[in-house]
Every structure is written in structure tokens, then in C-alpha cells.
Amino acid sequence: MEVVDGAMQAVDGAIDNAKNAMDNAIHRIKKEVKLQKMKSDSMCRLKTAHNWQEDKEEVEDPDAPSYFWRAHTVTVLLVLICCLVYTALIENPVEDSTYNAKRGFVAALFFWVTLGMTIMPDGPFLRPHPALWRFTFAFGVFYELLLIYILFQTPVDARKLLKYIDGDLGEPIPEKDYGGNCRLYDGDNDDPWHNIKDKVDIFMVAHLAGYWCKTIIFRDWWLTTVISIMFEFLEYSLEHQLANFSECWWDHWILDVVICNGGGTILGVYTLRWLSMKTYYWRGLYEIPTYRGKIKRFFGQFSPHGWIEFTWNPLSSFERWIAIVCITIGFLITELNTFYLKFVLWVPPNHILNPVRLLFILLWGAVCLRETFQLLDDPNCDRLGRQSWVMIAIVVTELLICIKFGWSTITKPLPRHIALWWVLGAALLLVYTVVKFYLLKPYYIPKPEKENIRVGSPVNSPVKQKGLPGEVNEDGHDAGDDNAEEAGDKNSLDQAGLFTNQLREEKKNL
């Protein structure tokens, strides 16, 4: 019996030591959780990556009451009516139907865009002026309506329509092939470096600037890099449809991915770091006493009003994963539309329409990604943004135009080995999605059986005297705070005491 009593005492001592160690560990964990919670209170209590409530409560720009920040709805309306009255009653009519058609079209476009700049609601961006972003949205609506009109035409009529913009348009254009001889050094030619010189053109600068802008609007270098690599695979896969996609291996991976796209992405990353570390504190232009300060404030008007870091977290939930995949596919389709639209509408690569379209795509994409990130991150945002709605409609309509007008080209089947690689990639993506977000979900982890848990109070557990708020315990903590923590963790401590006393009873029964 003495041996049994000694063993029981040793077991009780070990259990007490384990209980004290567990209590200390729980106390340290509670302190760490409390510290992390205090740090993340400004982030909507761990629900979002950005404090959207603070943005809603933020005051408008300090220059908002000034003349240049007012809507001037009545003034704009009177000016537009005066222009219409002058055209209808004072101006001498011109007997040229083509001239009148062009002029009337431009006047209708000007009226619509001015109307949008005046009365449409503001978007998420304030700088350099909300009217700029209202203008881009209004022009996006017009562009979508124009695309819908073109979609209902035949390819010949659609190309004739472009002649109203430029008489040189609507003519067949040769497709430049960047493949062929892929030797870096061609000793058989008078200029052995002619292959590299032929590939280096103005489009390299366009690539670099484009990926610099993409990195800024995505605010994530990883997504930009994925789009860069995926587009090169698309060029490999579709070079049998467009000769423009036929390039040498070093043109694909060295000039495009590493130098142009990679260089633009690196510049974008450094720009993002500068924008994220910058202090955004604004004063009204008329409140700055010095001319130097006024000039600096003027150029600061072309920088963001504030900064939000896009924490996409694609693996945090199934919804975010699907959203990121759709965003990536949407941007890849947008880039493909650039090449296919030029091909089916006979627009030369160096025509002004191409950079103008890309500029508006960039502006629309910036607003679209900002709205999409808020939709994913803000729990109070439950609808798709206006610009996102129009942007999706534009991309889909452009794709339909490319399919309708270039049906004989787009329906050329993929080579068998390329099609098999794409099927394999899609299958792997699907399998990963199912495994990550369905099979490995947390609620599939086995839970403890309910019958193994006893409900009751600990036996022979010491009762701790609760202190009053303001009193200091032996460890230096406020007694009121300790009481609140004990109340919050009552269930977990009771279960720990139950487990300890259950072991004691089973040992005594032995």
C-alpha cells in the first residue's frame, strides 16, 4: 500500500506540474492573442486586410470646397445648350453629308462625356481629379456601345466604319513574323547581329512601360509575373493563328519575360514601396504660404490621395481563389484581344488607336481592380462596382467581335501536343482546387467524441480569490483584467480541471 500511495503521490505531483505548465502556457498564449488583437483592431478585427470603415469616415480632399472641385452642373448645362442653339440657329449649314455625320457624331460624344463628367457619381479614386475618373467611366460606356454596334455589322462594313476615323484604315495589313532565323550571332550575314536588331523596336519600351503599370494597378508582383509567363505560353500555342505570335525562344523568354516584363515589374515593385512608405497628409493649396510649397503641392495632386495595399491572399478561401483565377484569365483575354482586334479590323500596330485603347484599358483596369479588391475584402460591400461591370462587358464584347470576324482564323485547331498540355494544366488546376478547398477543409478534421467529455466542476481544485479592478496581482497585472480573462477562458480551464480530476479518480480506482 505504501508503494501504491507513493506512486499515487508521484502521479499527483506530475499532474500538478503539468497543470501549472499548462496554465502558464495558456496565460502566455492569452497575452500574445491579446497583443495581436490590439494590433489588428484597426484592420476591422481580423476580418479584412484594410480598414474600410476608416475610408468611409475620412473627410474629402481639403481643396474640395474650392472652385475647381465643384460640379458646376448648371454652368455646364447652360454652356451645352448655348452650343446647341448656335449650331441650330446661327451657324451656316454645310451641304456635305460625310462632314455632317462626323461632326454630329463628335458632338454627341462630347455631350455624353461632358454629361458623365458632371453628374455621374465619383469612383474610388480622387486624384488628380474625380472628373477624370468620371470621364473614363463615361467613355467606357460609349466604347461598349460602339463595340455593340460593330458586333452587329459585317467585317467589311466594320472596316469601312473605321475609315470615318482615318482614311488610311480599312486596308489589309501584313502580319510581321518575328520567328525565322533564331541565331543570336549569324556569321553568314554582313551584319551578324541583325536578328537581335530586328527584334529590338519600340514595342520593347511599350512592354516595359505596360508591365510597370500592371504592377502598380495589381499592387502585386506575383500576379503580374504569372500573367507575363502565361501570355508567353499563349503566344506559343496560338502562333499557328497569328504570325505576330511566332517568335524565337530568346525573344520569348529573354527579351519579353526577363528584360521587358521583368524590368517593368521590378520598377513597379520599387514604385509600390515608395507609394506605401509615403506619408499622405494634404493641405489646401491656398493654406501653403511659400511658392515652393505650392508648386510641390501642385505636382502632388497627380499622386494618390491615399494608399491601400492589395493583400489578395488567393489561398485564404475558395471565393478568393476563384476570383484571382478569373482576374488572371480576364487580363489574358484582354491582351489577346489587342492582337486579334488589330488582325480582324485591319488596324496597323503603330496606329494611334492602339495606344489610346491600351491607355483606357489601363485606367479602367485600375478602377476595376480597386473595386474587385474591396468586394473581396470589405464585408459590407456586396455588389460589383460600376467600372468592373462595364470592363467585363467590354472584354466579352471585344472577344465576340474577334470570334465573329475572325472565325476562320480562331477556329484553326490547336496542334495535338499543345492541346494535350493545356488539358493537363486545366486538370491539374481543377484537382488542386478540389484538394485544397474541399478535401482539406478544416471541418473534415476528426473531432473528439461527445461522450468522452464530462460536464461538471473540478474536484479539489483551489479557489482563487478574485481581485477588484485597480488592484495589482503578484505578477504585476491588473486584477480586473485578469478577472475578465478568466471569465473569457472559463470553459477551457474547466475542461482542463475535469481532465486532471478524471485521471486522479481512475488512478485511485486502480
N, C-alpha and C positions, 0 to 999 in steps of 0.2 A: 504493500500500500504506500509505503514511504517513497518507493521508486516511482509509483504512479503519480503521487502528489507532486514529487519533484519534476516529473515530466510535464504535468499539467501547468505548474508554475512557469516552467521554461517556455511552454507554448503560449501561456498568457502574456509573458513578458515580450516574446517575439511579436505577438499580435498587437500589443500596446505600442511597441516600437514602430511596427508597420503603420498603425493608425496615426501615430504622431507624424511619421514621414509623409503619409498621405494628406494629413491636414495641412502640413507646411507646403506641400506641393500645390494643393488646392488654393491656399492663400496666395502663393506666388502667381499662379495662373489667373486668379481673380484680379490681382493687381495689374498684370500685363493686359488682360482683356479690358479693364477699365481705362488704362492708358491709351490703348489702341482705339477704344470707342471715343475718347475725348479728341483724339487726333482726327477721327473720321466723322465727327458730328457735322462739320462744315460740308461734308460730301453727302448730305441727305441721309445720314445714319446708315452707311454702308449699302445703300440701295443704288446709288448712281456714281458715275465717275466724275460728275461735275455738279456744282451747286446751282441747279436751275432756278430754285426759289430766289436766290440772291440776284440772278439776272432779271427776274420779273420785277423785283423791288427796286432795281437800280434806276436812278434818275436818267433822264435823257441827256444828250450832249449839252455842255454848258453854253454852246453857241446857238442852241435851239430857238430861243426867243428872237434871234436876230432876223434881219430881213431875208437873208439867203436860206433860212431854214423853214420859212413859212410856205404853205401850199400855194397861195395866190390863185385859188380856184376861180374867183370872179374875174380877176385880171386876165387869166389865160382864156377863159370863155369869151370875154369881150374881144380879145385880140383875134381869136379864131373866127368869130362871127364877122369882124371887120374884114378879114382876108376873104371870106366867102362873099361878102357884099361887094367888095372890089372886083372879084373875079366875075360875078354875075352881072353887075350893073355898069361898071366903069371901064373895065378892060375891053379892048377891041378883040373880037373873036378871030381865031385863026382857022382857015379852011384846010387844015391838014389833020386827017383822022389819026395817023400814027402819032403825031406830036401831041394831039389832044389826049389820046389814050395813055401815053407815057406820063403826061403831066397830071392827068386826073388820078392815075394810079399812085404817083408820088404824093399828091395832095392828100389822098385818102389814107395812105400810110402815115404821113406826117400828123394828120388829125388823130389817128388812133394812138400813135405812140405818145403824142402830147397829152391826150386824154389819160393814158395809162400813167404817165409820169405825175399827173396832177391828182387823180382821185383814187388810184389803186392803193391798197394797204401796204405798209412797209414790210420788208422782209427781215431776215435775221441780221443783216449787215447794215452798218450805219456809215461807213467810210468808203470813199471820200464824201459821198452824199447819198442819202436814201433815194433821191430821184434817179441816180444812176442805176440802182438795182431795180427800181420800178420800171425804168426804161428797158432794161434787159428782159424783164418778165413780159412786158407788153410786146417787145419784138419777138420773143419766143412764141407767144400766141399767134402773132402774124406769120411767123415762119412755119408753124404747124399747119395753119390754114392754107398757106401756099403749097406745102407738101401734099396736103389732101387734094388740092386742085390738080396738081401734077399727076397724082396717082390715078386720076380718072381720065387722063389723056393717053394717047398712043405714044410710043417712043419718038416717032417723027414729030408729032405736034409738040411734045415736051421740049425737044431740042430747038424747035422753031421759037418757042416761048422765050428761051434764053437769048435769042437774038435781039429781043427788045432791050435787054440789059447791055449787051455788047454784040455788035455786028460780026465780030470775029468768032463768036461761039457758034455751036451747032455744026461744026465741021469735024470729020473724022480725024483722030489724032493717033500717031503711032505710039505703041507701048514700048518703053525703054527696057531692055533686058540687061540686068546687072550681073548676070552669070557669064557663061562662056569660058574664056581662058582665066583660070583662077590662080595662076602662078604669081607669087609675090614679086619675084625677080624674073623677068623674061629676057634672057640674053639674046634671043633671036631677033629682037626688035631694036630699032635705033634708040628708043628711049626705054631702057629695061624696067623702069618704074611706072610705065604707062598704065598698068592695071590699077595701081593704088591711086594715081592721079585721076583716073576716070571715075573712081568711086567717091572721091572727096569732092563734094559740091555743097551748095547752100543748104541742102536738106540735113546735113550733119549738124549745122547750127540749129536748125529747126528741131531736130531730135533732142539735142541737149537742152534747149530752152523749154521744150514741151515737157520733158520729164522733171525739170526743175519746178515747173508749175504744177505738175501732177503730184509731186511730193508735198508741195505746200497745201494743195486742196485736200489731199488724203490725210496729211499730217501723220503719215506712217510710211517709213521706207520699205517695210516688209511687203505691204500690199503693192506698192509701186514696182518692186523688184519682181514679184510674182507676175504682174501684168506684162512687164517687159519680156520675161522669159517665155511666157505663154504665147505672146504675139509672134515671137520668132518661130515657135512650133507651128503656129497657124500659117505663117509665110511658107515654111517648108511644105505644109500639107496642101496649100492652095496655089502653088506655083504653076500647076498644070492648067489653072484657070486664068490667071493674070500673069503676064510676062514680067510685070513690075516686081513680083514676089521672088523671082528667080535671082538668087544672089550666091556669091561664093561663101564658103564656110567661114572664112575670116571676116567677111563683110557682115555676116550674121552675128557672130559671137564676139569679135574683137572691136570692129568699128561701131556696131549698133549697141550690143548689150554692155560691153565693158566701157568703151570710151564715151559714146554719146549718152546712152541711157544711164549708165553707171555714174558718169561725171555729173549729169544733171541731178541725179538722185543725191549724190554727195553734197552738191551745192544746196539742194533743198533741205537736207538734214541740218547743215550749218545755219541756214536761214531760219529753220524752225527753232533751233536752240536760241538764236538771238531773239526771236519773237517771244519765246516762252520766258526768257530771263528779263525781258524789258519791263520797266515799270510803267504802267498805264495810268497816268494821272494827268487830267486835262484841265486847262483853264481857258476861259474865253479869250479870243484874240484881243478884245479891247481892254482886258484886265492886265495884259502884259505891258509893262512900262517901256521896255527897251525895243529898239528896232530889230536888234539881233534876235531877241526872244520872239518877236512877231514873225520874223522870217522862218525861224526854226519851227514855230507852231504851225505856220502855213504848210510847210513840207510834211510836218507830222500829220496833217489832215489826210494824207494819202497812205498812212499806215493804219493797221487795225485799231478799232476803238477799244477792244479788249481781246483776250486770247483764251481759247479753250483747247486743251489737249485732247485729241480724239483717242480715247482708250477703247479700241474696238473689241478686244477680248473675244475673238471668234469661237473659242472653245469653251466659253463660260456657259453657254446654253444652246439648245437646238435652234431657237429662233435667230440668235446672232450668227450662228454658223450658216444657216440658210441665207440670211441677209448678206453676209460677206461673199458667199458664193455667187449670189445674184448680182451684187455690185461688180464683182470681177467679170462675170460674163457680160454684163451690160456695157462696161467700158471696152471690152474686147470687140463687141459688136459695133460700138461707136467708131472704133479705129478702123475696122473693116469697111464700114460704110463710107469712110473718107475715100478709100481707093475704088470701091465699086461704084460710088456715085460719079466719080470722075470718068470711069470707064463707060457707064451706060448713058450719061448725059453729054459726053464728049467735051469735058472741061479740061483744058491744059493744066498740068501740075503747077505751072508758075503764074496762073491767073489769080487776080486779086480776090476772087470769090472763095478760094480755098483758105487762105489765112483769115479772112473775115469770118467764115463759118467756124474755123477752129477757135478763134477768139471768143465767139459767143458760146461755143460748146464749153470752153474753159470757165467762163463766167457762170453759165447755167450749172455746170458740174460743181463749182464751189458752193453755191447755194444749196444744190441738191444734196450733197454730202453732209452739209451742216444740218439740214432738216432731217436727213436719214439718221444721223447720229443722235439727234435729240429724240427722234421717235423710238430708237432702241434703248436709250439711256434714261430718258425722263419718264417717270411713272405716271405723270399727269398728262403726257402727250399721247393721244390715242388716234391720231389721224395723219394721213400722208400730207406733206407740205404741198403748197401750190406749185412751186417750181419743180418739185420732184414729179408731180403729176404730169406737167407739161413736158418735162425732159423725157420721161418714159414714153409718152405719146410720140415725141419727135423721133426717138431712136427706132421705135417699132415702125413708124411710117416710112422712114428712110430705108429700113431693111425691106419693107414690102415693095418700095419703088425699085430697089436693086434686084429683087427677085422677079418682079413683073417685067421690067425692061431688059434684064439680062438673063432670061430664063434658060436660053441655050448654053450660056456660059456657066451659070451656077449649078445647073443640073448635070454637069460633067462629073461622073462618079470619081470618088477618091481611089487612088491605087490600093490594091488589096492590102499590102503590108502597112500602109498608113492608116487605113480604116481599122485594121486589127489593133494597132497601137492605141487609137482613140477609144475603141470599145474596151480595151483593157484598162485604160486610165479611168473611164467612166465607171467601170465595175469596181475598181479599187476605191474610188471616191464614195460610191454607194455603200460598199462593205464597211469602210471606215466610219461613215456616218451612222450606220446601224449599230456597229460595235460600240462606238464612243457614246452615243446619246440614247441607246435603247438597252443593249445588253449590260453595259457597265453603269447604269444609272444607280444612284445611292440607295433607292428603295428596294433594289434587288439584293442587297446585302442581307444575310440571315439575321433576324432579330432574336433576342432572348425570349424563351417561352414564358408566358404569363404565369403559369402555375409555379414556377420556381421563385417568384417574388412574393414575399410575405408582407402584409400591411400591418404595421404596429409601431410601437415606440421602443427605443433601445432600452435594454435592461441593464441596471447598474452603471449607466453612463453618467458621468459627472455633470451637474447642472452648473452652467456658467452664469454668474450674476451679470445682468445686462446693465450697461452704463448709461448715463444720461448724456444727451447732446452737449458737447462742450468739454466733457471730461476726457482726460488723456490716459490711455492704457499704458501698460508697461513697455509695449513696443513703440510708443510714440504716436499711435494713431488716435484719431478722434473716436470716442465711444459711440457717438451717434452714427458715424459712417460704418463702424463695424457692425452695429445692430442692423443697419439696412442691408449690408452684405450678407449677414447671417440669415435674414428673412428671405433674401432672394435665392440663397442656396440651401434652404431648409430641406427640400426634398432630397437633394443629393447627399447631404450629411446624414439624414435619417436612414437612407438606404445603406450608407457605409456602416453605420452603427448596427443596423439589422444584420448585415452580413457578418460582422465581427461576433455578435452575441450568438448568432446561429452556429458559428464554428465552435464557440465555447460550449454550447449545450450538447452538440454532437460529440465533443471530446469527453464531456462528463459522462455521457451515456455509455461510452466505451468502458 
